[in-house]
Amino acid sequence: MSTQLQVVERCRVFLAEQQIAMGDAINIRHYTDWSNYKRIQPYAVLFPKNTEQVSQILSICNELKQAVVPQGGMTGVAGAGIANADEIVIALDKMHKIEEIDQYASTMTVQAGVTLEEVQNAARQAGLFFPVDVGGRGSCQIGGNIATNAGGLSVIRYGMMREHVLGIEVVLADGRVLNLMNKMIKNNAGYDLKQNFIGSEGTLGIVTRAVLKLSAPPSELSTCLCAFPDFLSAVHLLRRLQKNLTTPNAFEVMWDEYYQLSLSWMQNSSNPLTQSYPVYAIFDVEAPAESLENLLADMFETGEILDAVIAQNQAQAQQLWLIRETVPAEISSTGRPLCFDVSLPIGELGEFKEVCQARLDQHFPDLVSLFFGHIGDSNMHIILDLKHLPEDQLESVMTGIDEVVYGVVREFKGCISAEHGIGLLKRDYLHYSVDENTLNMMRQLKQLFDPNKILNPNKIFK
Ligand SMILES: Cc1cc2nc3c(=O)[nH]c(=O)nc-3n(C[C@H](O)[C@H](O)[C@H](O)COP(=O)(O)OP(=O)(O)OC[C@H]3O[C@@H](n4cnc5c(N)ncnc54)[C@H](O)[C@@H]3O)c2cc1C
């Protein structure tokens, strides 16, 4: 009997029939994540209902040295949740209980399979706010958000997932359960082990429960679209907002190619500004419209802002945000996107864009590369639409583009992944951003937590 079948047979003792899927009974959503990097039917998918079952499954897998891959909502974009045909998936879908909202501590305790949107809604109903927000909110799970240290639009104001996790419960590769379910803001009792699991992409342990920190809801936001003569003027506006008003809840920058393409794809939409400009920013800020108008007028006079529009109502605000959201959504749904997620010190992002764009144009003159992103967090996204490429050229072109982009990131001493993680897609380039000693320490950490290398093997590094 194969090792995989032995695992499944031993799990049948404590898992019900509907908690095990094999062969064609496996839903195709377990074959790949949003990267669509590879589509593979795993050997089996197991659906534990509680921490004890996760622990039992892992202790069997560890004993038999069977590789397992944790899966959440499969909205990841780094290929980190994709399992091989001889691997067993542990899907957290059936662990989706919101256990408690503590109004005094301002915390929510949840099982790992609760979706981000369910957490946001429950917080809102309790008069509170969970600030982490990503496009995949309806499907991605809190366990996946923790395992990827998710970012998103509001990081500039509220921080990444790490900032909102007070405690976790995690099952180690050998089945031991670490209870790190802290609710306190202050806790200096030795090493803060939970931090090792946040952003570890399921390679060190499986997150089964979490204590999330909730915030006070923001008051009314002003949404504004501005145009600039150059990138650094956009950065200057951000710093002026922070100094004179407050840190915006989101601050997104787009270059003109991106802006024009977005407008052309938005139905019934004309340019809200009077003409085209080199660089644009769209932002939400919790500030009175009059103070915002005064600040913009100052920068208008110095020529740092060339044009601006402030949304007068919710519908207009949504329409402005569509300019930022349309391109990635459209390319993802109709084509083959290649999306990068890099970070550099904010002041260097404008020069990075020029160098990177020039190199891409030189090596791939038929492809359009679009630059945009969470610039307030020093995070640049680059997206290319590869749908017109013949299938047999796809892999070599993708590798060529990776080498160009990550090569420029390396020259600028930036990071190859700002928020999406390493997974499979960026594994070969991790050493561009992480030195040898640090990489070796990461390997030693993996060895400590998972000596048999059963947990999501070959992700992040080989
Ligand atoms: C439209 C869209 C927009 C997005 N925008 C953003 C964005 O702005 N910022 C951003 O950061 N991300 C973004 N993402 C990516 C994605 O939503 C996040 O990476 C999300 O946190 C992944 O959660 P998931 O549950 O889908 O995880 P999965 O994709 O299922 O898994 C991701 C990784 O986490 C591991 N994992 C999953 N659950 C657990 C668990 N319980 N314990 C241990 N490991 C686990 C998996 O093994 C894998 O390594 C976007 C995705 C989409 C589709």
The ligand as an SDF file (V2000), in Angstrom:
LIG
                    3D

 53 58  0  0  0  0  0  0  0  0999 V2000
   -8.1050   39.7030   -6.4880 C   0  0  0  0  0  0  0  0  0  0  0  0
   -7.0070   39.4680   -5.4890 C   0  0  0  0  0  0  0  0  0  0  0  0
   -6.3890   40.5540   -4.8830 C   0  0  0  0  0  0  0  0  0  0  0  0
   -5.3620   40.3400   -3.9570 C   0  0  0  0  0  0  0  0  0  0  0  0
   -4.8000   41.4300   -3.3730 N   0  0  0  0  0  0  0  0  0  0  0  0
   -3.8400   41.2440   -2.4470 C   0  0  0  0  0  0  0  0  0  0  0  0
   -3.2580   42.3710   -1.7890 C   0  0  0  0  0  0  0  0  0  0  0  0
   -3.5750   43.5190   -2.0670 O   0  0  0  0  0  0  0  0  0  0  0  0
   -2.3300   42.1270   -0.8390 N   0  0  0  0  0  0  0  0  0  0  0  0
   -1.9350   40.8540   -0.5070 C   0  0  0  0  0  0  0  0  0  0  0  0
   -1.0930   40.6890    0.3830 O   0  0  0  0  0  0  0  0  0  0  0  0
   -2.4600   39.7820   -1.1290 N   0  0  0  0  0  0  0  0  0  0  0  0
   -3.3840   39.9380   -2.0800 C   0  0  0  0  0  0  0  0  0  0  0  0
   -3.9170   38.8520   -2.7170 N   0  0  0  0  0  0  0  0  0  0  0  0
   -3.3740   37.5180   -2.4390 C   0  0  0  0  0  0  0  0  0  0  0  0
   -4.1520   36.6710   -1.4150 C   0  0  0  0  0  0  0  0  0  0  0  0
   -5.4660   37.0800   -1.2760 O   0  0  0  0  0  0  0  0  0  0  0  0
   -3.4570   36.6290   -0.0600 C   0  0  0  0  0  0  0  0  0  0  0  0
   -2.1790   36.0710   -0.2140 O   0  0  0  0  0  0  0  0  0  0  0  0
   -4.2310   35.8200    0.9970 C   0  0  0  0  0  0  0  0  0  0  0  0
   -3.6790   36.1410    2.2660 O   0  0  0  0  0  0  0  0  0  0  0  0
   -4.1530   34.3070    0.8080 C   0  0  0  0  0  0  0  0  0  0  0  0
   -5.0980   33.6690    1.6680 O   0  0  0  0  0  0  0  0  0  0  0  0
   -5.7210   32.2550    1.2730 P   0  0  0  0  0  0  0  0  0  0  0  0
   -6.5740   31.7900    2.3810 O   0  0  0  0  0  0  0  0  0  0  0  0
   -6.3550   32.3190   -0.0610 O   0  0  0  0  0  0  0  0  0  0  0  0
   -4.3920   31.3600    1.2330 O   0  0  0  0  0  0  0  0  0  0  0  0
   -3.9810   30.2320    0.1940 P   0  0  0  0  0  0  0  0  0  0  0  0
   -3.7970   30.8110   -1.1590 O   0  0  0  0  0  0  0  0  0  0  0  0
   -4.8770   29.0650    0.3190 O   0  0  0  0  0  0  0  0  0  0  0  0
   -2.5470   29.8370    0.7760 O   0  0  0  0  0  0  0  0  0  0  0  0
   -1.4980   30.7440    0.7910 C   0  0  0  0  0  0  0  0  0  0  0  0
   -0.3460   30.1650    1.6260 C   0  0  0  0  0  0  0  0  0  0  0  0
   -0.7590   30.0400    2.9780 O   0  0  0  0  0  0  0  0  0  0  0  0
   -0.6730   28.6870    3.4260 C   0  0  0  0  0  0  0  0  0  0  0  0
   -1.8010   28.4620    4.3330 N   0  0  0  0  0  0  0  0  0  0  0  0
   -3.1170   28.6290    4.0650 C   0  0  0  0  0  0  0  0  0  0  0  0
   -3.8410   28.3990    5.1760 N   0  0  0  0  0  0  0  0  0  0  0  0
   -2.9640   28.0690    6.1500 C   0  0  0  0  0  0  0  0  0  0  0  0
   -3.0820   27.7310    7.5360 C   0  0  0  0  0  0  0  0  0  0  0  0
   -4.2660   27.6800    8.1480 N   0  0  0  0  0  0  0  0  0  0  0  0
   -1.9470   27.4670    8.2390 N   0  0  0  0  0  0  0  0  0  0  0  0
   -0.7290   27.5200    7.6380 C   0  0  0  0  0  0  0  0  0  0  0  0
   -0.5620   27.8280    6.3520 N   0  0  0  0  0  0  0  0  0  0  0  0
   -1.6700   28.1060    5.6210 C   0  0  0  0  0  0  0  0  0  0  0  0
   -0.6730   27.8450    2.1760 C   0  0  0  0  0  0  0  0  0  0  0  0
    0.0240   26.6240    2.3490 O   0  0  0  0  0  0  0  0  0  0  0  0
    0.0770   28.7660    1.2070 C   0  0  0  0  0  0  0  0  0  0  0  0
    1.4480   28.6290    1.4460 O   0  0  0  0  0  0  0  0  0  0  0  0
   -4.9420   39.0250   -3.6480 C   0  0  0  0  0  0  0  0  0  0  0  0
   -5.5750   37.9430   -4.2640 C   0  0  0  0  0  0  0  0  0  0  0  0
   -6.5890   38.1500   -5.1640 C   0  0  0  0  0  0  0  0  0  0  0  0
   -7.2380   36.9440   -5.7790 C   0  0  0  0  0  0  0  0  0  0  0  0
  1  2  1  0
  2  3  1  0
  2 52  2  0
  3  4  2  0
  4  5  1  0
  4 50  1  0
  5  6  2  0
  6  7  1  0
  6 13  1  0
  7  8  2  0
  7  9  1  0
  9 10  1  0
 10 11  2  0
 10 12  1  0
 12 13  2  0
 13 14  1  0
 14 15  1  0
 14 50  1  0
 15 16  1  0
 16 17  1  0
 16 18  1  0
 18 19  1  0
 18 20  1  0
 20 21  1  0
 20 22  1  0
 22 23  1  0
 23 24  1  0
 24 25  2  0
 24 26  1  0
 24 27  1  0
 27 28  1  0
 28 29  2  0
 28 30  1  0
 28 31  1  0
 31 32  1  0
 32 33  1  0
 33 34  1  0
 33 48  1  0
 34 35  1  0
 35 36  1  0
 35 46  1  0
 36 37  1  0
 36 45  1  0
 37 38  2  0
 38 39  1  0
 39 40  1  0
 39 45  2  0
 40 41  1  0
 40 42  2  0
 42 43  1  0
 43 44  2  0
 44 45  1  0
 46 47  1  0
 46 48  1  0
 48 49  1  0
 50 51  2  0
 51 52  1  0
 52 53  1  0
M  END
$$$$
